[in-house]
Amino acid sequence: MTADIGLVIVAAILIVLGGLLVMAETAIGRVSRSHVEEGRRDDEKRIKRLLAVIADRPRYVNVLLFLSTIASVTATVLVGYVCVNALSTQGGWSSGWALGLAVAIMVTVSYVVLGVAARTLGRQHAEAIALSAAGPARFLAALLGPVTTLLIHVGNAVTPGKGYREGPFASQAELREMVDLAEADDLIEHDERQMIHSVFELGDTFAKEVMVPRTEMVLIERTKTLGQALSLGLRSGFSRIPVIGDNADDIVGIVYLKDIVRRTFEHRESENADLVESLMRAPYFVPDSKAADSLLREMQAARVHMAVVVDEYGGTAGLVTIEDILEEIVGEIADEYDTAAPEVTELPSGAFRVLARMHVDDFADLVKVELDSEDEGVDTVLGLLAKRLGRVPIPGASVREGGWLLTAEQGAGRRNRIGTVLAQPVLPEDDAADG
C-alpha cells in the first residue's frame, strides 16, 4: 500500500512537471519578438537567452513537447498500475474496471492540468514565463535535441507524403493562432483578422474562383475602328478591353483606352482610319488552375494588370485582374457611388427598376409576362438581357420583351457590372429599342 501511495505521488509530480513544460512550450511559442526586444533594458541577460530561443523556436518547442509527453505518459502508466494493483488485486475489482477508472482519472487530470490550465497560463503570461523558461529550455535542447531530431526523422519516414524537417509541433505557434489571439486580446480588429486570414487562404484560391467569367466579358473585334473601341470603352466603363479574332476563344490582344485616347488625340484621322488590332497589346494567358498568390506575384513581376484565364481545353474561361485578387484579401472594392439597392423599386411612371441579379421567374411574376427560366436557359434578368442582345450588356443597352422595354443601367462596383435593369411598359405598336 505504501508503494502505491509513493507511485501516486510520483505520478502527481510528473503531471505538475508536465504542466510546467506545456506552459513553457506555449509561452515560447506565443511570445512576440518585438515585445521581448522592448524589454531589453529590464533584464538584458535573460532577454538575450530568450531571443536566442525565439530565433530557433521549433527546436525548443519540440524538446519541451517531447518531455511533457514523457511525463504525461509515465504518469498515466503509474496510475494505471496503481489502480489495477490496488483495486483488482486487493479490492476485488476486475482488471477492466480498474483500467477504466485509471483512464477516466488521467484523461480528466491531463485535460484540466495540461490541456487547459497550463496552456491558459502560458498564453496569459507568455513573456514572463518564456523569460524564466529560456535558460532551462536551452539546456534541455542541448541535452535532448539529437533525440527529438531522430524521432522527427523516424516519424517523417513512416508518414506518407513530405514530412516536416523541424517537426509539425511548431504548428502550435502558427501565425494563424497568434492572429486569433491578437484579436481576442483586442490588439487587432475583427476586419484586420479576416484580412490576414484571407492572405493565408490566397494560396488555396485559384484563378477560376476570382476571375470575371466569360459570360460577363466585354469584347471587341480586331477589325473595329479606334473610334468604335473608344465608344465601347466609354459606354462600358472599362479601360482595358480584350480583342478577339474569330470568336471569344480567340483572344488576340488587349486594347487600352489610354492608348486609344493618345493615338486619336495626336492623330485625329486615326479614329476612323486605324483598326483596333493596330494598337492592341499582347495578351497574358494563365490557366484557370493557377493559385491566386502565385498569379499575383507573376502579374506584378511581368507588370501585367489583366490576364486571360483559359480552361483545360484552351478555351477562354474569363479575365482576372490584380484588383480581382486583391479583393480576395480586402473585400469588394467599391466607390462612393455604390449603394445597396432594393431588389424592386416601383417608379411613379409605372416602370420598375430591378436588380440585374433578380431571378427571371420572379421578374415574370412582377411584370406579368410569359417567361420561364428553364425554357430560356438563363436565371437572371441580366442573363435574359444578354441572351436577347446576343452579347454582354453595357449601360444603355435595351431590348423589347413582352410589352416591356428593358434597359441596362449603371455599372455597379469596380468591375462596372450592370447593377439594375429599368423595365418600362410600352404599347404593342411602339418600336422596340435596341441597345
C-alpha positions, 0 to 999 in steps of 0.5 A: 500500500505504501508503494502505491501511495509513493507511485501516486505521488510520483505520478502527481509530480510528473503531471505538475512537471508536465504542466510546467513544460506545456506552459513553457512550450506555449509561452515560447511559442506565443511570445512576440519578438518585438515585445521581448526586444522592448524589454531589453533594458529590464533584464538584458541577460535573460532577454538575450537567452530568450531571443536566442530561443525565439530565433530557433523556436521549433527546436525548443518547442519540440524538446519541451513537447517531447518531455511533457509527453514523457511525463504525461505518459509515465504518469498515466502508466503509474496510475494505471498500475496503481489502480489495477494493483490496488483495486483488482488485486486487493479490492476485488475489482476486475482488471477492466474496471480498474483500467477504466477508472485509471483512464477516466482519472488521467484523461480528466487530470491531463485535460484540466492540468495540461490541456487547459490550465497550463496552456491558459497560463502560458498564453496569459503570461507568455513573456514572463514565463518564456523569460524564466523558461529560456535558460532551462529550455536551452539546456534541455535542447542541448541535452535532448535535441539529437533525440527529438531530431531522430524521432522527427526523422523516424516519424517523417519516414513512416508518414506518407507524403513530405514530412516536416524537417523541424517537426509539425509541433511548431504548428502550435505557434502558427501565425494563424493562432497568434492572429486569433489571439491578437484579436481576442486580446483586442490588439487587432480588429475583427476586419484586420483578422479576416484580412490576414486570414484571407492572405493565408487562404490566397494560396488555396484560391485559384484563378477560376474562383476570382476571375470575371467569367466569360459570360460577363466579358466585354469584347471587341473585334480586331477589325473595329475602328479606334473610334468604335473601341473608344465608344465601347470603352466609354459606354462600358466603363472599362479601360482595358478591353480584350480583342478577339479574332474569330470568336471569344476563344480567340483572344488576340490582344488587349486594347487600352483606352489610354492608348486609344485616347493618345493615338486619336488625340495626336492623330485625329484621322486615326479614329476612323482610319486605324483598326483596333488590332493596330494598337492592341497589346499582347495578351497574358494567358494563365490557366484557370488552375493557377493559385491566386498568390502565385498569379499575383506575384507573376502579374506584378513581376511581368507588370501585367494588370489583366490576364486571360484565364483559359480552361483545360481545353484552351478555351477562354474561361474569363479575365482576372485582374490584380484588383480581382485578387486583391479583393480576395484579401480586402473585400469588394472594392467599391466607390462612393457611388455604390449603394445597396439597392432594393431588389424592386423599386416601383417608379411613379411612371409605372416602370420598375427598376430591378436588380440585374441579379433578380431571378427571371421567374420572379421578374415574370411574376412582377411584370406579368409576362410569359417567361420561364427560366428553364425554357430560356436557359438563363436565371437572371434578368441580366442573363435574359438581357444578354441572351436577347442582345446576343452579347454582354450588356453595357449601360444603355443597352435595351431590348423589347420583351413582352410589352416591356422595354428593358434597359441596362443601367449603371455599372455597379462596383469596380468591375462596372457590372450592370447593377439594375435593369429599368423595365418600362411598359410600352404599347404593342405598336411602339418600336422596340429599342435596341441597345 
